Amino acid sequence: MVSDDAWMGDAQPYLTPRQAGERDAWTAEAAARGRRGTQKLLAVEKVDPPDAVRDFFGLGPAEQVVVRRRLILLDDEPVELADSYYPAHIAQGTHLAQHRKIPGGAVTLLAKLGFTPEDEPLEDVSAVTASPSQCAALQLRTGTPVLVLTRFTTSTSGEPMEVSVMTMTRHLQYRQRKQVS
């Protein structure tokens, strides 16, 4: 399903640890629009990372990462594939490396582990033609364009902690902040 909703993009809720009992950022954002946001955990695995992830984390050629792959749903319709990558030394032995839901989401767990995300991560946005597997997962016709938003997040102490690659069908709008030098 391709959503024609104009969605104002704001990374801050996704970078803010949740309080006990508080909804995850996606569920809360969708609910604020009168919609139902859910997600399905597809896989949690240790993998060789894509080059951009390897470079951001400063990994050697043989080092692997943990990836959590999710299907994001809006009113029970698929709107996004989200792959979040974590350095193995951060993820090993935590819920990040387990095939289970993380109470409060990954950002909440990372904060408890001492990795509080910076306020302004680098985000890279591109448009590509969806691959056959993306078309199948997102229920798209062959040749459908999708947005790919890659968020590179560093902790407030300067350590690279997460790369999220989000392949989405919805329309996004962004507000840019003027950086004061």
N, C-alpha and C positions, 0 to 999 in steps of 0.2 A: 504494500500500500504506500502510495506517495502522499504525504500530508501537505496540503497547501497552507497550513497554519504559518503565520509569520511569528517566529519564536525569538524573543529578545535574548541573546546569549549573554550569560553572566556566569563566569567560572567560580565566583566567590562562594556560593552555597556548596559547591562540590569540593572546595578546599577548606571548609570549616568543619571541624570535628563536631559530631552530634552529641547531645546530652542523652542520658539514659531515657529510654522510652520515646525519644523523638524519631520521627520518620526520616528515612534516608532522603537525600536531596532531590532525587528524581521523583519520588512519590509525592513529596511536598510541593515541588514545582508544578507537577501536573494537577494536583488537587487544587492549587491556587487558581487554576484556569478552569476548574469544574470538570476536570478529566481524571482518568485513572491511569497512573503510571506504575508499571511493574517491570520486573526483569527476570530472566531465566538464566541461571548459570549453566553454560554449555560445557566448559572444560576448565580444569586447573592443571597445568603441566609445566615441566621444566623443559625449556627449548633453547635452541640457538637463536639469538635475537636478530631482528632485521638490523642492517648496518646503522641506521639512524639511532636506534636504541643502544646498540653496542658502543657507538661513539659517545653518546650522551653520558652513559654510565662509566665510560673509560675502561671498558673490558678488553681483555686479551682475546685472541682468536678462538681459544678453546673454552672460554667461560660461557656458562649458560645463565638464563634468567628464569624466573617464574612468571607465567602469564595466566591471567584470569580472563576467560572469554565469556562474554555475556550477550544475550539478545535482549534489547530494550523494547518494551511494548508500551503503546499508548492506546488506551481503551481496547486492550487485547489484540491490537494490530502491531506487527513489527515495524519499527521506525529507525532502528539503529543497531549496529553491531559494535560492541565496545570491547577492545582488548587492552587490558592494563598490565604493563610489564614492571617487575620489581627486581632489583639486584638480589641474587640468591642469598647473599650474606644478611640481607634484611628480612627476606621472606621465610627462609628455612626455619622450621620449628614453630611457625606461627599459623594462624588461621589463613593467612595469605596463600600458603602453600597447600591448603586443604580444600577439597571439593565440598564446600559448605558455605552457607550465607554468613557474612560477618556482621554481627550486631552493630548498627551505627555506620556501617560501611568501612571500606579500607582506610579512608582518611582518618577516621576515629581511631582505628587500631594503630595506624602509623604514629599518630600523636601520642598514644599511650606508650609506644616503643621509643619515644623521644625524637620522632621525625615530624615536626610541625611544618606544613607546607608554607612556602613563601606566599606573599600576597599577589604577586604578578608573574605567573608562569609564562613561558613562551608558548604561544599557540601558532601553529602553522595550518592553513586551510588550503585545500586544493579540490578541484573537481575532476573526477575520473569516470570512466565507464565501469559500471559494476561488473565484477567477475561472475562467472556462472554460479559459483557457490554463494556469493553475496546475493545474486538474483534469487536463488532458491530460498535462502534464509529470510530475505526481506520481502519475498513475494513480488518481485519485480519482473518486468518483461526484459528479455535480452536487449542489450544496448542502452539501458536506462542509465542516465548520469546520476552520480551520488556525490555528496560532499564528504571529504575525509578531513577531519580535524584531529591534529596530533598535538597533544598537550605535554610539554616537557616541564616537570615539576621538580624543583630543588627545595630542600629543607631550609628553614631559616638559618641553620648553621652552615649552609652552602653545599650540602651533600646531595647529589642527584638521587632522587628517591622513587620516582614513578614516571612512566611514559604511558599515556593513554592514547590509543588510536581508535577514533570513533568514526565509523562509516554510517552516514545518515541520509535519510530520504527527505527530511523536513527542511523548510526554508529557515534560514537564520538571519537575524539582524544583530549587529554589534554596536555598542557605544565604545568609542575610544577615549582614553584618558590622555590629556596633554601632560607630557612629562616635563617637569620643571628641572632645569639643570642647576 
